């Protein structure tokens, strides 16, 4: 169990709110299946740590930083789909105009596209205002990750690392559709993104989305529709490699 005072652990209010509703409504703290999200999230923190470890190395030693970044981008989308899978569970089991889960036969291999859920919530914000607001506020940074992941997986893009004063990267492909930015003389140049800022800012945005916006949305939704919530346990934390660095960079006390 993750220790409350350990710098390697992180408070996870989204899991806490779901466990409370599971216990209050069904007498089972594990009623909602959050195991896949937990697994995916710890893997993403591992990718986060690998990138920062590589950045601390000399240029000659960080031979696979491009692959580590691509892995991080792909893993991020997996986590977002797992978030959608968890949120879908608290909503009514039958929703008009909403597609079911996809994926393998085993229930833990089923998937929910985060963008399918976000689109449904946008169209049905009157029925689910709490979730619609949370997903709408996250749409900009989620779209960036989705586009990057699709470019890597579907359109043969690769990360190219540039040894700028602060190492940066761009996604480059044969079609020449990489991001560009205007120059002072009216031309355009390839847009570079600082690696450390990109990796950390996306992880911080995910943390706030899950454990601030969505945790609040789950609690508000349960209260509005009359779902009973009983707090069960006191130590809702996760512990894995990468959390200590994440908390230190972002001054997260708990």
C-alpha positions as CSV (number, residue, x, y, z in Angstrom):
1,X,0.0,0.0,0.0
2,X,1.3,3.5,-0.9
3,X,2.4,5.4,2.2
4,X,0.8,8.8,2.8
5,X,4.2,10.4,3.6
6,X,6.1,8.8,0.8
7,X,7.5,11.1,-1.9
8,X,6.9,8.3,-4.4
9,X,3.1,8.3,-3.8
10,X,0.4,10.6,-5.1
11,X,-3.2,11.3,-3.8
12,X,-5.8,10.2,-6.4
13,X,-9.2,11.8,-5.6
14,X,-10.9,10.4,-8.7
15,X,-10.4,6.8,-7.5
16,X,-11.5,7.9,-4.0
17,X,-14.8,9.3,-5.3
18,X,-15.5,6.2,-7.4
19,X,-14.7,3.9,-4.5
20,X,-17.1,5.9,-2.2
21,X,-20.0,5.6,-4.7
22,X,-19.3,1.9,-5.2
23,X,-19.3,1.3,-1.5
24,X,-22.4,3.5,-0.9
25,X,-24.5,2.1,-3.7
26,X,-23.3,-1.4,-4.0
27,X,-21.5,-2.3,-0.8
28,X,-18.4,-2.9,-2.8
29,X,-15.4,-0.5,-2.8
30,X,-14.3,-2.2,-6.1
31,X,-17.6,-2.1,-7.9
32,X,-16.2,0.3,-10.6
33,X,-13.4,-1.3,-12.6
34,X,-10.5,1.1,-12.2
35,X,-7.7,-1.5,-12.4
36,X,-6.9,-1.0,-16.0
37,X,-6.7,2.8,-15.6
38,X,-4.4,2.3,-12.6
39,X,-2.2,0.0,-14.6
40,X,-2.0,2.3,-17.6
41,X,-1.3,5.3,-15.4
42,X,1.7,3.7,-13.7
43,X,3.0,2.8,-17.1
44,X,2.7,6.4,-18.3
45,X,4.6,7.6,-15.2
46,X,7.3,5.2,-16.2
47,X,7.5,6.7,-19.6
48,X,7.6,10.2,-18.1
49,X,10.6,9.2,-15.9
50,X,12.4,7.6,-18.9
51,X,12.3,10.8,-20.8
52,X,13.7,12.9,-17.9
53,X,16.4,10.3,-17.2
54,X,17.4,10.5,-20.9
55,X,17.5,14.3,-20.9
56,X,19.9,14.3,-18.0
57,X,22.4,12.2,-20.1
58,X,24.9,13.5,-22.6
59,X,23.9,13.8,-26.2
60,X,25.9,10.8,-27.1
61,X,24.2,8.6,-24.5
62,X,20.5,9.5,-25.2
63,X,20.3,7.3,-28.3
64,X,16.7,6.4,-27.8
65,X,15.1,9.6,-26.6
66,X,13.0,9.8,-29.8
67,X,11.6,6.4,-29.2
68,X,10.9,7.2,-25.5
69,X,8.9,10.3,-26.6
70,X,6.9,8.3,-29.1
71,X,6.2,5.7,-26.5
72,X,5.0,8.5,-24.1
73,X,2.6,9.9,-26.7
74,X,1.1,6.5,-27.5
75,X,0.8,5.5,-23.8
76,X,-0.9,8.8,-23.1
77,X,-3.8,8.1,-25.5
78,X,-4.2,4.7,-23.8
79,X,-4.6,6.3,-20.4
80,X,-7.2,8.8,-21.8
81,X,-9.3,5.9,-23.2
82,X,-9.1,4.2,-19.9
83,X,-10.3,7.4,-18.2
84,X,-13.3,7.3,-20.5
85,X,-13.9,3.7,-19.7
86,X,-14.1,4.5,-16.0
87,X,-16.4,7.5,-16.4
88,X,-18.7,5.5,-18.7
89,X,-19.3,3.0,-15.8
90,X,-20.9,5.6,-13.5
91,X,-23.4,6.7,-16.2
92,X,-26.6,4.8,-16.9
93,X,-25.9,1.5,-18.6
94,X,-28.2,2.2,-21.5
95,X,-27.8,5.5,-23.4
96,X,-29.6,6.4,-26.6
97,X,-27.3,7.0,-29.5
98,X,-24.2,5.8,-27.7
99,X,-22.0,3.1,-29.0
100,X,-20.8,0.2,-26.7
101,X,-17.3,-0.8,-25.8
102,X,-14.9,-2.1,-28.3
103,X,-11.9,-4.4,-28.1
104,X,-11.2,-8.0,-27.0
105,X,-13.4,-10.6,-25.5
106,X,-12.0,-10.3,-22.0
107,X,-13.8,-7.5,-20.2
108,X,-10.6,-6.0,-19.0
109,X,-9.5,-5.6,-22.6
110,X,-12.6,-3.6,-23.7
111,X,-12.1,0.0,-24.6
112,X,-13.9,3.3,-24.7
113,X,-12.6,6.1,-27.0
114,X,-12.2,9.3,-25.0
115,X,-13.3,11.3,-28.0
116,X,-16.4,9.2,-28.6
117,X,-17.4,9.9,-25.0
118,X,-16.5,13.6,-25.2
119,X,-18.6,14.1,-28.3
120,X,-21.6,12.4,-26.7
121,X,-21.3,14.6,-23.6
122,X,-21.0,17.7,-25.7
123,X,-24.3,16.8,-27.5
124,X,-26.0,15.8,-24.2
125,X,-24.6,18.4,-21.9
126,X,-28.1,19.0,-20.4
127,X,-28.2,15.4,-19.1
128,X,-24.6,15.3,-18.0
129,X,-23.5,18.9,-17.3
130,X,-20.8,18.0,-14.8
131,X,-18.9,15.6,-17.2
132,X,-19.6,17.8,-20.3
133,X,-17.9,20.7,-18.6
134,X,-14.9,18.7,-17.5
135,X,-14.3,17.2,-20.9
136,X,-14.8,20.5,-22.7
137,X,-12.2,22.2,-20.6
138,X,-9.7,19.4,-21.5
139,X,-10.4,19.4,-25.2
140,X,-7.5,21.5,-26.4
141,X,-4.7,19.6,-24.8
142,X,-6.4,16.2,-25.4
143,X,-6.6,17.1,-29.1
144,X,-2.9,17.8,-29.3
145,X,-2.1,14.4,-27.8
146,X,-4.6,12.7,-30.1
147,X,-3.1,14.3,-33.2
148,X,0.4,13.4,-32.2
149,X,-0.5,9.8,-31.5
150,X,-2.4,9.4,-34.8
151,X,0.6,10.9,-36.7
152,X,3.0,8.4,-35.0
153,X,0.7,5.3,-35.3
154,X,-1.1,5.9,-38.5
155,X,0.8,8.4,-40.6
156,X,4.4,7.1,-40.1
157,X,5.6,10.3,-38.3
158,X,8.7,10.1,-36.2
159,X,10.0,12.2,-33.4
160,X,13.2,14.1,-34.3
161,X,15.2,15.5,-31.4
162,X,17.0,18.8,-31.8
163,X,19.9,19.8,-29.7
164,X,18.7,23.3,-29.0
165,X,19.9,25.0,-25.7
166,X,16.9,23.2,-24.1
167,X,16.4,20.0,-26.1
168,X,13.3,20.1,-28.3
169,X,11.6,18.0,-30.8
170,X,9.2,17.9,-33.8
171,X,7.1,15.2,-35.4
172,X,8.3,14.8,-39.0
173,X,6.8,12.7,-41.8
174,X,7.2,12.1,-45.5
175,X,4.1,14.1,-46.3
176,X,5.6,17.2,-44.9
177,X,2.6,18.0,-42.7
178,X,4.7,18.8,-39.5
179,X,3.7,21.9,-37.5
180,X,5.2,25.2,-38.7
181,X,5.3,28.7,-37.3
182,X,5.9,32.1,-39.0
183,X,9.2,33.8,-39.0
184,X,10.0,37.5,-38.7
185,X,10.6,37.8,-42.5
186,X,7.2,36.4,-43.4
187,X,8.4,32.8,-44.1
188,X,7.7,29.7,-42.0
189,X,9.8,27.3,-40.1
190,X,9.4,24.0,-38.4
191,X,7.8,24.4,-35.0
192,X,9.9,23.0,-32.2
193,X,8.6,22.0,-28.8
194,X,10.8,21.8,-25.7
195,X,10.8,18.2,-24.6
196,X,10.7,18.7,-20.8
197,X,8.0,21.3,-21.0
198,X,5.8,19.2,-23.3
199,X,6.1,16.0,-21.2
200,X,5.6,17.6,-17.9
201,X,2.8,20.0,-18.9
202,X,0.8,17.2,-20.5
203,X,1.2,15.0,-17.4
204,X,0.2,17.9,-15.2
205,X,-2.9,18.6,-17.3
206,X,-3.9,15.0,-17.0
207,X,-3.4,15.0,-13.3
208,X,-5.6,18.1,-12.9
209,X,-8.2,16.7,-15.3
210,X,-8.5,13.4,-13.5
211,X,-8.1,14.4,-9.8
212,X,-9.6,17.9,-9.8
213,X,-12.1,18.3,-12.7
214,X,-13.3,14.7,-13.0
215,X,-13.2,13.9,-9.3
216,X,-15.4,17.0,-8.6
217,X,-17.7,16.0,-11.6
218,X,-18.2,12.5,-10.3
219,X,-19.1,13.7,-6.8
220,X,-21.4,16.4,-8.2
221,X,-23.1,14.0,-10.6
222,X,-23.7,11.5,-7.8
223,X,-25.2,14.1,-5.6
224,X,-27.5,15.4,-8.3
225,X,-28.9,12.0,-9.4
226,X,-29.1,10.6,-5.8
227,X,-26.2,8.1,-5.8
228,X,-25.2,7.2,-2.3
229,X,-21.6,7.9,-1.4
230,X,-19.8,6.5,1.7
231,X,-16.1,7.1,2.1
232,X,-14.2,3.9,2.4
233,X,-10.6,3.8,3.5
234,X,-8.4,6.9,4.0
235,X,-5.3,6.2,1.9
236,X,-6.3,6.6,-1.8
237,X,-2.8,6.9,-3.3
238,X,-0.8,5.4,-6.1
239,X,2.9,4.7,-5.9
240,X,5.3,4.1,-8.9
241,X,8.5,5.3,-10.5
242,X,8.2,8.9,-11.9
243,X,5.9,10.3,-9.2
244,X,8.6,11.7,-7.0
245,X,10.0,13.7,-10.0
246,X,6.5,14.8,-11.0
247,X,5.6,16.0,-7.5
248,X,9.0,17.8,-7.2
249,X,8.8,19.7,-10.5
250,X,5.2,20.8,-9.9
251,X,5.4,21.4,-6.2
252,X,2.6,19.0,-5.4
253,X,2.6,18.6,-1.6
254,X,0.6,15.5,-1.4
